[in-house]
Amino acid sequence: MAFLALNLLDSGVQLSMLCASIGLIFALVLIAIVARSPAGNERMRQISGAVQEGAKAYLNRQVVTISVIALIIFILLFFFKDHPTAIGFIVGAFCSLSAGFIGMRIAVIANVRTTQAASVSRTSAMRMAFNGGAVTGLLVVGLALLSVSIFYTFANKMVGPNMAVRSLVGLALGASLISVFARLGGGIYTKAADVGADLVGKIEQGFEEDDPRNPATIADNVGDNVGDCAGMAADVFETYAVSLIGAMLVGALTLVGNQAAIVYPFVLGGISVLGAICGVLFVNVANGKPAAVLMGGVLTSAVISAILFWPATHYLFPTGLTIAGATRTPTQLYLASVIGLVMTAVVVAITNYYTSMRYSPVQKIARASETGHATNIIAGLAVGQHATALPVGFIGIAILLSFHFAGLYGIAIAVMSMLSMAGIIISLDSFGPITDNAGGIAVMSNLPKEVRAVTDQLDAVGNTMKAVTKGYAIASAGLAALVLFGSYVEELKAHVTRNGEPFVFQFSLTEPKVIIGLFLGGLLPFIFTAFSMDAVGKAAGAVVREVRRQLKAKPGILTGQDIPEYGTCVDIVTKAALREMIVPALLPLIFVVAVAMIKPLGPVVLGGLLVGTIVTGLFVAIAMTSGGGAWDNAKKFIEEGNLGGKGSFAHAASVTGDTVGDPYKDTAGPAINPMIKVVNIVAILIIPIFF
């Protein structure tokens, strides 16, 4: 065992690279399988091509916009921080953009093939959509694990282990900042198009979902890809990378000189890539209801990981660890990692309950729609706020238990373990927009209603899966941010000590500066979401006006004699998304730097700001994403023929609720996740600059 422990200690990072490479190779195999599948008739391929062109055009323009901002930050880090951190920033930004771009491209290829598979059977369509999503899932974890491990290995040789770990904070900032832009830009795009299409199409004209007569329908389908695929991929890439880096940082700062504490997070990540592959294989061979099969894939991945974590933990820490003067056994460290896996299952189950059509919260909103638009909104807001209690309660339990087992390092390990499940979880998330687009292609191609019935069933499951993955990302972000806050305190302590001064800062609630920081931090998520919601509202209004203009100028659109100008709506939401995303995306940077620059405030107020942002951000994000998902599925519950079905008074009210919930669940709520981490990462980075 001693030999195995030594070997794993020396080669753990390299083994994680191997596992990441295996994940990427498996993703390439899935790409080949998806690409070789039938793509339907000419009309289907034409529609899919239009969506693909729109998505590519938007992402290309987004890359140009973001690159300008990234270049400015790179220059600032290069001259005012250090060269390795600046290079890490560029690596993180590039990989985050790549994960989103590749994920979107594969999703667009998979959607038309899912439509074709739906004409064969529901199981074939489910597997096609899931395999398309699994490409994104495996790419995200593979790229994240590979980029961090390669950068750390090179930096370790060039500048030494301590500087290598610290320079990884730059990589984390690059990934997080790009993720905020991708989440916000994609979210504004997709929801502006979706809300605009629904308000005029469904409510004013009585169109079906994705009716080709609706001028905003192509923009809506493009939005599914740039928001839910590209945005989510960038989001979870950065969450994974930040969690891995955070665990390494805590290990380096609190367990000085213990190499195993730095290697362990890499090993957990590598093992879980293999677990994710097993989960993907399970979905491809299992039969049953789509939701049950998909959840079975998650369970398979978790069980495989839990089994392999045991020997890896005991080989790396044969005699345990000494933390804060107390010895922690290998079993205690293993239990901390298992807590992360259990938390994944818990968050998935809770979010599924609040957003699935099978359970009472969604049905409660649907029934409230029978009495009007206002009662639908009231019920949806209540469900979103109710949905915060259980996740936050279990997060508290997870923090308590993991800290009991291994202190702050135990929390970091639990977070890394939870994020190691990202490969299979993101496969579920991308499943949603692929099935949504598949349904749109079915309608616009005039395929038989039986095909649309299959895609609608899968889309309802996909809505729940999207909500589940957002809940997972937000819960893990809350835990990751707590680890980063601990790193901020430890880094501040190390910085002050290096300068030969005593560490006298007290982060106590009796200190007025801490309270001021808590208020400022608590304010940030509200200002951030306000800008995000405003952006969607303004862009959606522009889409509504354009759709009305086209229908008035060309009455033949309604009878099918004239073809709508789809490109005009695409152009409107593209420009609006790129314009409106900049201010809210830069808010976390502005808040942190402003507090650090104002001398009477300083590091104590900044510490309070970090905690305030974590707490309110967690509640607001969970309420928004769960409430939005519930609103969406309440509409689908009615559209399935319940409570009067399509065209009824209840249906009209449910559409209103869905349009309110759209920017909640797909723009403002999910974007809080990377925003929280940007705040914490920037705070760590600026310690030597301002303090």
PLY file of the C-alpha trace (Angstrom):
ply
format ascii 1.0
element vertex 691
property float x
property float y
property float z
element edge 690
property int vertex1
property int vertex2
end_header
0.00 0.00 0.00
2.90 2.34 0.78
4.24 1.83 -2.76
0.81 2.52 -4.28
0.43 5.64 -2.14
3.84 6.91 -3.25
3.08 6.15 -6.88
-0.30 7.90 -6.73
1.31 10.86 -4.99
3.97 11.19 -7.71
1.69 10.46 -10.66
-1.74 11.63 -9.48
-1.75 14.78 -11.61
-0.56 12.83 -14.66
-3.23 10.17 -14.07
-5.87 12.90 -13.97
-4.56 14.10 -17.36
-4.94 10.54 -18.68
-8.51 10.27 -17.39
-9.36 13.68 -18.86
-7.92 12.56 -22.20
-10.01 9.37 -22.09
-13.08 11.54 -21.49
-12.23 13.73 -24.49
-11.65 10.67 -26.69
-15.02 9.25 -25.64
-16.60 12.62 -26.49
-15.05 12.41 -29.97
-16.56 8.93 -30.39
-19.98 10.31 -29.44
-19.53 13.18 -31.94
-18.87 10.62 -34.67
-21.94 8.59 -33.66
-24.18 11.68 -33.67
-22.76 13.08 -36.92
-23.24 9.79 -38.79
-26.90 9.49 -37.77
-29.67 10.41 -40.26
-30.39 14.17 -40.40
-33.90 13.98 -41.87
-35.24 15.57 -45.02
-34.08 18.69 -46.85
-36.48 21.01 -45.02
-35.27 19.78 -41.62
-31.63 20.27 -42.58
-32.39 23.75 -43.91
-34.01 24.86 -40.63
-31.19 23.33 -38.58
-28.67 25.15 -40.79
-30.42 28.50 -40.19
-30.27 27.94 -36.42
-26.62 26.92 -36.65
-25.68 30.00 -38.67
-27.48 32.30 -36.25
-25.80 30.72 -33.22
-22.35 30.82 -34.83
-22.77 34.45 -35.87
-23.78 35.47 -32.35
-20.93 33.59 -30.66
-18.37 35.01 -33.10
-19.50 38.56 -32.27
-19.56 37.73 -28.56
-15.98 36.44 -28.71
-14.83 39.74 -30.29
-16.61 41.79 -27.60
-15.31 39.69 -24.71
-11.77 39.51 -26.12
-11.37 43.29 -25.90
-12.28 43.26 -22.20
-10.16 40.16 -21.55
-7.14 41.79 -23.20
-7.43 44.84 -20.91
-7.61 42.63 -17.80
-4.66 40.53 -19.05
-2.53 43.67 -19.42
-3.49 44.86 -15.92
-2.63 41.47 -14.40
0.61 41.27 -16.39
1.93 44.59 -15.08
0.28 44.93 -11.66
0.13 41.29 -10.51
2.57 38.79 -12.09
3.19 37.07 -15.41
2.09 33.50 -14.49
-1.27 34.77 -13.16
-1.83 36.81 -16.34
-1.04 33.79 -18.52
-3.37 31.66 -16.37
-6.13 34.22 -16.96
-5.80 33.84 -20.74
-5.76 30.02 -20.48
-8.92 30.01 -18.36
-10.71 32.47 -20.61
-9.80 30.57 -23.78
-10.86 27.17 -22.40
-14.14 28.55 -21.04
-14.98 30.06 -24.43
-13.95 26.84 -26.19
-16.15 24.67 -23.96
-19.16 26.85 -24.71
-18.51 27.12 -28.44
-17.91 23.40 -29.02
-20.88 22.45 -26.85
-23.17 24.71 -28.87
-21.93 23.34 -32.19
-22.58 19.73 -31.18
-26.02 20.59 -29.81
-27.00 22.12 -33.16
-25.82 19.00 -34.99
-27.76 16.77 -32.57
-31.10 18.62 -32.64
-32.11 17.74 -36.21
-30.98 14.16 -35.70
-33.10 13.96 -32.54
-36.10 15.09 -34.60
-35.42 12.32 -37.10
-34.92 9.77 -34.30
-38.27 10.84 -32.79
-39.96 9.53 -35.94
-38.57 6.10 -35.05
-39.14 5.87 -31.28
-39.01 7.87 -28.05
-36.04 5.83 -26.80
-34.02 6.52 -29.97
-34.73 10.25 -29.68
-33.84 10.29 -25.98
-30.50 8.58 -26.61
-29.66 10.86 -29.52
-30.39 14.01 -27.49
-28.53 12.65 -24.47
-25.46 11.66 -26.50
-25.37 15.15 -27.99
-25.50 16.55 -24.46
-22.92 14.04 -23.20
-20.40 15.46 -25.67
-20.72 18.81 -23.90
-20.56 17.20 -20.44
-17.40 15.22 -21.17
-15.78 18.15 -22.99
-16.42 20.45 -20.02
-14.84 18.19 -17.39
-12.11 16.98 -19.74
-11.05 20.48 -20.76
-11.27 21.81 -17.20
-9.25 18.98 -15.67
-6.72 18.96 -18.49
-6.21 22.75 -18.58
-5.72 23.06 -14.81
-3.42 20.02 -14.57
-1.25 21.01 -17.56
-0.97 24.64 -16.43
-0.12 23.56 -12.86
2.51 21.08 -14.10
4.26 23.66 -16.28
3.99 26.45 -13.70
5.32 24.10 -11.02
8.47 23.50 -13.07
8.89 27.14 -14.09
8.14 29.09 -10.89
7.87 26.50 -8.10
4.89 24.87 -6.32
3.75 27.87 -4.22
3.69 30.32 -7.11
2.11 27.67 -9.35
-0.88 27.26 -7.02
-1.29 31.02 -6.59
-1.11 31.68 -10.34
-4.01 29.25 -10.83
-6.23 31.95 -9.33
-5.70 33.83 -12.60
-6.98 30.82 -14.54
-10.02 30.72 -12.26
-10.70 34.43 -12.88
-10.43 33.97 -16.66
-12.90 31.08 -16.60
-15.32 32.84 -14.24
-15.33 36.21 -15.98
-15.92 34.63 -19.40
-18.66 32.53 -17.85
-20.47 35.62 -16.54
-20.40 37.14 -20.04
-21.48 33.87 -21.69
-24.26 33.31 -19.16
-25.54 36.87 -19.35
-25.17 37.35 -23.09
-26.65 33.97 -23.95
-29.38 34.37 -21.34
-30.40 37.82 -22.59
-30.42 36.52 -26.16
-32.46 33.38 -25.55
-35.04 34.91 -23.24
-35.56 38.10 -25.23
-36.32 35.98 -28.29
-38.43 33.48 -26.33
-40.50 36.10 -24.49
-40.99 38.19 -27.65
-42.03 35.12 -29.65
-44.50 33.99 -26.96
-46.12 37.36 -26.29
-47.03 38.04 -29.91
-47.16 34.50 -31.24
-49.04 32.60 -28.55
-51.08 35.30 -26.82
-51.86 37.76 -29.62
-51.96 35.45 -32.64
-52.68 32.04 -31.10
-49.68 30.40 -32.79
-48.36 27.03 -31.68
-44.87 26.79 -30.20
-42.26 27.27 -32.98
-44.88 28.11 -35.61
-42.93 29.02 -38.80
-45.22 32.02 -39.30
-43.71 33.63 -36.18
-40.81 35.92 -37.27
-39.06 35.35 -33.91
-39.05 31.55 -34.04
-35.54 31.12 -35.52
-34.12 33.61 -32.98
-35.86 31.60 -30.23
-34.23 28.36 -31.38
-30.84 30.04 -31.76
-31.22 31.32 -28.20
-31.67 27.81 -26.82
-28.20 26.98 -28.09
-26.28 30.14 -27.17
-27.93 30.36 -23.74
-28.55 26.84 -22.49
-25.68 25.08 -24.31
-22.86 27.58 -24.72
-23.73 29.53 -21.56
-24.18 26.51 -19.33
-21.02 24.83 -20.66
-18.94 27.93 -19.87
-20.69 28.21 -16.49
-19.95 24.68 -15.30
-16.47 24.71 -16.83
-15.59 27.62 -14.58
-17.37 26.12 -11.56
-15.41 22.89 -12.01
-12.11 24.68 -12.56
-12.68 27.06 -9.65
-13.62 24.19 -7.30
-10.48 22.27 -8.28
-8.29 25.35 -7.86
-10.03 26.31 -4.61
-9.35 22.86 -3.13
-5.70 23.09 -4.19
-5.43 26.60 -2.72
-6.90 25.52 0.61
-4.57 22.51 0.68
-1.54 24.70 -0.06
-2.46 27.40 2.49
-3.71 25.27 5.39
-1.62 22.09 4.92
1.70 23.61 4.00
4.17 21.13 2.49
1.66 18.29 2.11
1.75 17.39 -1.59
-1.00 14.79 -1.23
-3.47 17.55 -0.26
-2.85 19.20 -3.64
-2.90 15.97 -5.67
-6.10 14.58 -4.09
-8.56 16.95 -5.90
-6.99 15.95 -9.24
-7.44 12.27 -8.44
-11.11 12.76 -7.52
-11.70 14.61 -10.79
-9.99 11.92 -12.86
-11.96 9.11 -11.25
-15.26 10.87 -11.86
-14.55 11.22 -15.58
-14.54 7.42 -15.71
-17.75 7.42 -13.65
-19.38 9.82 -16.12
-18.49 7.54 -19.04
-20.15 4.63 -17.21
-23.24 6.81 -16.69
-23.38 7.65 -20.42
-23.10 3.96 -21.31
-25.94 3.14 -18.89
-28.30 5.61 -20.59
-27.45 4.07 -23.97
-28.38 0.52 -22.94
-31.18 1.03 -20.40
-34.88 1.07 -21.28
-37.72 2.81 -19.48
-39.20 6.25 -18.98
-36.76 9.00 -20.04
-36.61 10.70 -16.63
-35.94 7.39 -14.85
-33.24 6.34 -17.34
-31.47 9.71 -17.11
-31.52 9.64 -13.31
-30.20 6.08 -13.50
-27.21 7.41 -15.43
-26.51 9.92 -12.64
-26.80 7.20 -9.99
-24.45 4.90 -11.92
-21.85 7.64 -12.20
-22.09 8.46 -8.48
-21.80 4.83 -7.36
-18.75 4.16 -9.57
-17.07 7.31 -8.23
-17.89 6.46 -4.60
-16.40 2.97 -4.98
-13.16 4.23 -6.54
-12.76 7.17 -4.14
-12.18 4.70 -1.26
-8.88 3.10 -2.39
-7.61 6.38 -3.87
-8.11 8.19 -0.54
-6.45 5.44 1.50
-3.50 5.16 -0.91
-2.85 8.92 -0.88
-3.31 9.38 2.88
-2.24 6.05 4.44
-1.72 7.67 7.86
-4.29 10.45 7.51
-3.76 14.18 7.93
-3.08 16.55 10.79
-5.45 19.51 10.59
-5.49 22.22 13.26
-3.56 19.91 15.59
-5.99 17.00 15.23
-5.39 13.82 13.23
-7.95 13.07 10.51
-8.09 9.46 9.31
-8.28 8.42 5.65
-11.87 7.29 6.29
-12.82 10.78 7.46
-11.36 12.30 4.29
-13.27 9.71 2.24
-16.51 10.59 4.03
-15.94 14.26 3.18
-15.72 13.27 -0.51
-18.88 11.14 -0.24
-20.76 14.14 1.17
-20.22 15.88 -2.17
-21.71 12.93 -4.07
-24.67 12.76 -1.68
-25.25 16.50 -2.01
-25.46 16.10 -5.79
-28.21 13.50 -5.37
-30.02 15.64 -2.79
-30.00 18.81 -4.91
-31.11 16.86 -7.99
-34.01 15.29 -6.07
-35.16 18.55 -4.47
-35.02 20.57 -7.69
-36.78 17.76 -9.55
-39.60 17.91 -6.99
-40.13 21.66 -7.38
-39.91 21.75 -11.19
-41.33 18.45 -12.49
-44.91 18.22 -13.78
-45.41 15.08 -11.70
-45.37 16.89 -8.36
-47.60 19.35 -6.56
-45.59 22.63 -6.83
-45.91 22.77 -10.65
-49.51 21.56 -10.55
-50.28 24.22 -7.94
-49.11 26.94 -10.36
-51.14 25.37 -13.15
-54.31 25.36 -11.01
-53.66 28.97 -10.00
-53.72 29.85 -13.73
-57.44 29.03 -13.82
-58.19 32.19 -11.83
-55.98 34.54 -13.83
-52.58 35.88 -14.76
-51.94 37.52 -11.36
-52.65 34.34 -9.36
-50.29 32.41 -11.64
-47.52 34.94 -10.93
-48.21 34.85 -7.18
-48.11 31.04 -7.10
-44.87 30.94 -9.13
-43.12 33.44 -6.86
-44.21 31.42 -3.82
-42.92 28.14 -5.26
-39.55 29.72 -6.06
-39.19 31.03 -2.53
-40.33 27.75 -0.97
-37.71 25.98 -3.10
-34.85 27.70 -1.23
-35.47 26.06 2.15
-34.45 22.44 1.56
-31.33 23.09 -0.59
-29.96 25.68 1.83
-30.75 23.42 4.78
-28.85 20.52 3.24
-25.97 22.82 2.22
-25.70 23.79 5.90
-25.63 20.13 6.93
-22.99 19.36 4.27
-20.80 22.23 5.51
-21.14 21.08 9.12
-20.31 17.44 8.40
-17.46 18.02 5.95
-15.88 20.59 8.32
-16.23 18.07 11.15
-14.40 15.44 9.13
-11.51 17.55 7.79
-11.91 21.26 8.54
-11.92 23.78 5.69
-10.07 21.24 3.54
-12.95 18.82 4.09
-15.41 21.39 2.70
-13.11 21.91 -0.31
-12.99 18.15 -0.93
-16.79 17.88 -0.68
-17.15 20.68 -3.24
-14.63 19.07 -5.60
-16.40 15.74 -5.25
-19.74 17.38 -6.01
-18.33 19.14 -9.10
-16.61 15.97 -10.25
-20.13 14.80 -11.21
-20.36 17.61 -13.77
-19.70 15.28 -16.71
-23.00 13.43 -16.33
-24.95 16.40 -14.95
-24.14 18.67 -17.90
-25.17 15.87 -20.22
-28.63 16.24 -18.69
-28.59 20.02 -19.08
-27.74 20.00 -22.78
-30.41 17.33 -23.30
-33.02 20.08 -22.65
-32.21 22.59 -25.44
-31.53 19.77 -27.92
-35.03 18.32 -27.39
-36.54 21.83 -27.43
-34.92 22.57 -30.80
-35.90 19.12 -32.07
-39.55 19.97 -31.39
-39.19 23.30 -33.19
-37.72 21.59 -36.25
-40.60 19.07 -36.20
-43.20 21.88 -36.27
-41.43 24.02 -38.86
-40.89 20.99 -41.10
-44.57 20.00 -40.93
-43.76 16.53 -39.60
-46.58 14.31 -38.27
-48.05 15.25 -34.88
-46.77 11.97 -33.46
-43.20 13.23 -33.88
-44.00 16.47 -32.06
-45.71 14.46 -29.29
-42.45 12.56 -28.70
-40.32 15.72 -28.70
-42.80 17.46 -26.36
-42.51 14.61 -23.86
-38.74 14.80 -23.99
-38.82 18.61 -23.82
-40.84 18.50 -20.58
-38.23 16.13 -19.13
-35.53 18.44 -20.52
-37.04 21.45 -18.73
-36.80 19.61 -15.45
-33.24 18.48 -16.25
-32.22 22.09 -17.01
-33.68 23.24 -13.70
-31.96 20.36 -11.89
-28.55 21.23 -13.35
-28.98 24.92 -12.54
-29.82 23.99 -8.95
-26.74 21.76 -8.88
-24.51 24.50 -10.30
-25.82 27.10 -7.84
-25.57 24.86 -4.76
-22.02 23.87 -5.68
-21.21 27.54 -6.35
-22.34 28.43 -2.82
-20.04 25.78 -1.35
-17.18 26.72 -3.70
-17.53 30.38 -2.76
-17.29 29.47 0.93
-14.02 27.68 0.17
-12.80 30.74 -1.73
-13.72 32.98 1.19
-11.64 30.73 3.46
-8.82 31.05 0.92
-9.21 34.85 0.98
-8.76 34.89 4.77
-5.78 32.53 4.63
-4.16 34.43 1.75
-4.69 37.73 3.58
-3.10 36.25 6.70
-0.12 34.94 4.69
0.31 38.29 2.91
0.31 40.29 6.14
2.68 37.83 7.80
5.09 37.95 4.84
5.28 41.73 5.27
6.33 41.24 8.90
3.11 42.59 10.41
0.79 40.85 12.91
-2.55 39.58 11.57
-5.05 41.69 13.53
-8.13 41.54 11.33
-11.29 40.28 13.02
-14.19 39.11 10.87
-16.64 39.44 13.76
-20.28 40.54 13.67
-19.45 42.99 16.48
-17.21 44.85 14.02
-19.21 47.57 12.17
-17.02 47.22 9.09
-18.09 43.60 8.68
-21.77 44.63 8.83
-21.15 47.32 6.19
-19.52 44.67 3.99
-22.43 42.29 4.51
-24.88 44.98 3.38
-22.80 45.82 0.29
-22.38 42.15 -0.59
-26.07 41.46 -0.02
-26.92 44.32 -2.36
-24.79 43.09 -5.27
-26.96 40.11 -6.39
-30.06 42.34 -6.41
-28.41 45.06 -8.52
-26.91 42.39 -10.78
-30.24 40.63 -11.39
-32.03 43.98 -11.85
-29.72 44.90 -14.74
-30.14 41.40 -16.20
-33.94 41.47 -16.03
-34.04 44.99 -17.48
-31.91 43.83 -20.39
-34.28 40.97 -21.21
-37.31 43.24 -20.91
-35.91 45.88 -23.26
-34.73 43.37 -25.85
-38.00 41.39 -25.68
-39.93 44.62 -26.21
-37.92 45.29 -29.36
-38.70 41.77 -30.63
-42.43 42.24 -29.92
-42.49 45.48 -31.90
-40.62 43.90 -34.81
-42.92 40.84 -34.95
-45.99 43.10 -34.89
-44.48 45.26 -37.65
-43.83 42.28 -39.89
-47.29 40.79 -39.40
-48.87 44.16 -40.17
-46.64 44.92 -43.18
-47.02 41.41 -44.63
-50.48 39.98 -43.81
-49.63 37.07 -46.10
-47.36 35.71 -43.34
-50.45 34.55 -41.46
-51.70 32.53 -44.44
-48.29 31.18 -45.42
-48.06 33.24 -48.61
-45.23 35.45 -47.32
-42.05 34.31 -45.55
-41.15 36.15 -42.32
-37.85 38.05 -42.09
-36.29 35.77 -39.47
-32.89 37.43 -39.72
-34.19 40.79 -38.49
-35.23 39.36 -35.12
-31.94 37.46 -34.88
-30.04 40.71 -35.46
-32.12 42.61 -32.87
-31.47 40.14 -30.05
-27.81 39.70 -31.03
-27.09 43.42 -30.74
-29.17 43.77 -27.57
-27.47 40.84 -25.84
-23.95 42.06 -26.62
-24.79 45.63 -25.58
-26.68 44.86 -22.40
-24.38 42.17 -20.95
-21.38 44.45 -20.36
-22.53 46.53 -17.36
-23.89 43.71 -15.17
-20.91 41.47 -16.04
-18.46 44.13 -14.83
-20.42 44.94 -11.65
-18.66 42.34 -9.44
-15.26 43.68 -10.53
-16.34 47.27 -9.84
-17.74 46.45 -6.38
-14.64 44.58 -5.19
-12.06 47.04 -6.54
-14.03 50.05 -5.24
-14.16 48.62 -1.70
-10.46 47.72 -1.82
-9.46 51.18 -3.07
-11.39 53.10 -0.38
-8.91 53.05 2.50
-11.45 53.45 5.37
-13.13 50.24 4.16
-10.26 47.87 3.41
-9.91 44.06 3.81
-12.43 43.62 6.64
-15.27 45.30 4.72
-14.25 43.30 1.66
-14.48 40.08 3.67
-17.99 41.01 4.76
-18.89 41.80 1.15
-17.82 38.29 0.10
-20.02 36.61 2.70
-22.98 38.89 1.96
-22.76 38.09 -1.75
-22.59 34.35 -1.09
-25.63 34.33 1.22
-28.05 36.52 -0.73
-26.77 35.27 -4.08
-27.49 31.68 -3.11
-31.08 32.42 -2.06
-31.89 34.67 -5.01
-30.40 32.24 -7.55
-32.23 29.17 -6.20
-35.55 31.04 -5.98
-35.22 32.35 -9.55
-34.15 29.11 -11.23
-36.61 26.86 -9.41
-39.51 29.30 -9.78
-38.76 29.80 -13.48
-38.56 26.06 -14.13
-41.85 25.50 -12.31
-43.59 28.25 -14.33
-42.37 26.69 -17.58
-43.58 23.20 -16.75
-46.90 24.51 -15.40
-47.51 25.84 -18.92
-46.56 22.48 -20.41
-48.82 20.67 -17.91
-51.78 22.68 -19.24
-50.67 22.23 -22.86
-50.86 18.46 -22.38
-54.65 18.83 -22.10
-55.04 19.49 -18.36
-57.21 22.32 -16.96
-58.65 23.22 -20.37
-55.54 22.66 -22.50
-54.18 24.92 -25.22
-56.18 28.04 -26.02
-57.94 28.09 -22.64
-57.96 30.98 -20.17
-55.65 29.00 -17.88
-53.24 28.47 -20.78
-53.04 32.21 -21.51
-52.25 32.87 -17.83
-49.62 30.13 -17.81
-47.91 31.68 -20.86
-47.66 34.96 -18.93
-46.08 33.12 -16.00
-43.66 31.37 -18.33
-42.56 34.66 -19.89
-41.84 36.05 -16.41
-40.06 32.85 -15.41
-37.90 32.73 -18.54
-35.44 35.50 -17.57
-35.61 34.23 -13.98
-34.41 30.71 -14.80
-32.25 31.30 -17.87
-30.71 34.76 -17.47
-30.54 36.39 -14.04
-30.67 33.33 -11.75
-27.96 31.18 -13.36
-25.64 34.15 -13.96
-25.44 34.73 -10.18
-23.47 31.48 -9.97
-20.28 32.70 -11.75
-20.82 36.23 -10.41
-20.40 34.99 -6.82
-17.10 33.37 -7.69
-15.79 36.35 -9.66
-16.23 38.47 -6.53
-14.27 36.01 -4.39
-11.52 35.36 -6.94
-10.93 39.06 -7.61
-10.72 39.65 -3.85
-7.96 37.03 -3.56
-6.08 38.44 -6.55
-6.01 42.06 -5.37
-4.71 41.36 -1.84
-1.04 42.12 -2.71
-2.07 45.06 -4.91
-4.21 47.03 -2.43
-3.38 45.60 1.01
0 1
1 2
2 3
3 4
4 5
5 6
6 7
7 8
8 9
9 10
10 11
11 12
12 13
13 14
14 15
15 16
16 17
17 18
18 19
19 20
20 21
21 22
22 23
23 24
24 25
25 26
26 27
27 28
28 29
29 30
30 31
31 32
32 33
33 34
34 35
35 36
36 37
37 38
38 39
39 40
40 41
41 42
42 43
43 44
44 45
45 46
46 47
47 48
48 49
49 50
50 51
51 52
52 53
53 54
54 55
55 56
56 57
57 58
58 59
59 60
60 61
61 62
62 63
63 64
64 65
65 66
66 67
67 68
68 69
69 70
70 71
71 72
72 73
73 74
74 75
75 76
76 77
77 78
78 79
79 80
80 81
81 82
82 83
83 84
84 85
85 86
86 87
87 88
88 89
89 90
90 91
91 92
92 93
93 94
94 95
95 96
96 97
97 98
98 99
99 100
100 101
101 102
102 103
103 104
104 105
105 106
106 107
107 108
108 109
109 110
110 111
111 112
112 113
113 114
114 115
115 116
116 117
117 118
118 119
119 120
120 121
121 122
122 123
123 124
124 125
125 126
126 127
127 128
128 129
129 130
130 131
131 132
132 133
133 134
134 135
135 136
136 137
137 138
138 139
139 140
140 141
141 142
142 143
143 144
144 145
145 146
146 147
147 148
148 149
149 150
150 151
151 152
152 153
153 154
154 155
155 156
156 157
157 158
158 159
159 160
160 161
161 162
162 163
163 164
164 165
165 166
166 167
167 168
168 169
169 170
170 171
171 172
172 173
173 174
174 175
175 176
176 177
177 178
178 179
179 180
180 181
181 182
182 183
183 184
184 185
185 186
186 187
187 188
188 189
189 190
190 191
191 192
192 193
193 194
194 195
195 196
196 197
197 198
198 199
199 200
200 201
201 202
202 203
203 204
204 205
205 206
206 207
207 208
208 209
209 210
210 211
211 212
212 213
213 214
214 215
215 216
216 217
217 218
218 219
219 220
220 221
221 222
222 223
223 224
224 225
225 226
226 227
227 228
228 229
229 230
230 231
231 232
232 233
233 234
234 235
235 236
236 237
237 238
238 239
239 240
240 241
241 242
242 243
243 244
244 245
245 246
246 247
247 248
248 249
249 250
250 251
251 252
252 253
253 254
254 255
255 256
256 257
257 258
258 259
259 260
260 261
261 262
262 263
263 264
264 265
265 266
266 267
267 268
268 269
269 270
270 271
271 272
272 273
273 274
274 275
275 276
276 277
277 278
278 279
279 280
280 281
281 282
282 283
283 284
284 285
285 286
286 287
287 288
288 289
289 290
290 291
291 292
292 293
293 294
294 295
295 296
296 297
297 298
298 299
299 300
300 301
301 302
302 303
303 304
304 305
305 306
306 307
307 308
308 309
309 310
310 311
311 312
312 313
313 314
314 315
315 316
316 317
317 318
318 319
319 320
320 321
321 322
322 323
323 324
324 325
325 326
326 327
327 328
328 329
329 330
330 331
331 332
332 333
333 334
334 335
335 336
336 337
337 338
338 339
339 340
340 341
341 342
342 343
343 344
344 345
345 346
346 347
347 348
348 349
349 350
350 351
351 352
352 353
353 354
354 355
355 356
356 357
357 358
358 359
359 360
360 361
361 362
362 363
363 364
364 365
365 366
366 367
367 368
368 369
369 370
370 371
371 372
372 373
373 374
374 375
375 376
376 377
377 378
378 379
379 380
380 381
381 382
382 383
383 384
384 385
385 386
386 387
387 388
388 389
389 390
390 391
391 392
392 393
393 394
394 395
395 396
396 397
397 398
398 399
399 400
400 401
401 402
402 403
403 404
404 405
405 406
406 407
407 408
408 409
409 410
410 411
411 412
412 413
413 414
414 415
415 416
416 417
417 418
418 419
419 420
420 421
421 422
422 423
423 424
424 425
425 426
426 427
427 428
428 429
429 430
430 431
431 432
432 433
433 434
434 435
435 436
436 437
437 438
438 439
439 440
440 441
441 442
442 443
443 444
444 445
445 446
446 447
447 448
448 449
449 450
450 451
451 452
452 453
453 454
454 455
455 456
456 457
457 458
458 459
459 460
460 461
461 462
462 463
463 464
464 465
465 466
466 467
467 468
468 469
469 470
470 471
471 472
472 473
473 474
474 475
475 476
476 477
477 478
478 479
479 480
480 481
481 482
482 483
483 484
484 485
485 486
486 487
487 488
488 489
489 490
490 491
491 492
492 493
493 494
494 495
495 496
496 497
497 498
498 499
499 500
500 501
501 502
502 503
503 504
504 505
505 506
506 507
507 508
508 509
509 510
510 511
511 512
512 513
513 514
514 515
515 516
516 517
517 518
518 519
519 520
520 521
521 522
522 523
523 524
524 525
525 526
526 527
527 528
528 529
529 530
530 531
531 532
532 533
533 534
534 535
535 536
536 537
537 538
538 539
539 540
540 541
541 542
542 543
543 544
544 545
545 546
546 547
547 548
548 549
549 550
550 551
551 552
552 553
553 554
554 555
555 556
556 557
557 558
558 559
559 560
560 561
561 562
562 563
563 564
564 565
565 566
566 567
567 568
568 569
569 570
570 571
571 572
572 573
573 574
574 575
575 576
576 577
577 578
578 579
579 580
580 581
581 582
582 583
583 584
584 585
585 586
586 587
587 588
588 589
589 590
590 591
591 592
592 593
593 594
594 595
595 596
596 597
597 598
598 599
599 600
600 601
601 602
602 603
603 604
604 605
605 606
606 607
607 608
608 609
609 610
610 611
611 612
612 613
613 614
614 615
615 616
616 617
617 618
618 619
619 620
620 621
621 622
622 623
623 624
624 625
625 626
626 627
627 628
628 629
629 630
630 631
631 632
632 633
633 634
634 635
635 636
636 637
637 638
638 639
639 640
640 641
641 642
642 643
643 644
644 645
645 646
646 647
647 648
648 649
649 650
650 651
651 652
652 653
653 654
654 655
655 656
656 657
657 658
658 659
659 660
660 661
661 662
662 663
663 664
664 665
665 666
666 667
667 668
668 669
669 670
670 671
671 672
672 673
673 674
674 675
675 676
676 677
677 678
678 679
679 680
680 681
681 682
682 683
683 684
684 685
685 686
686 687
687 688
688 689
689 690
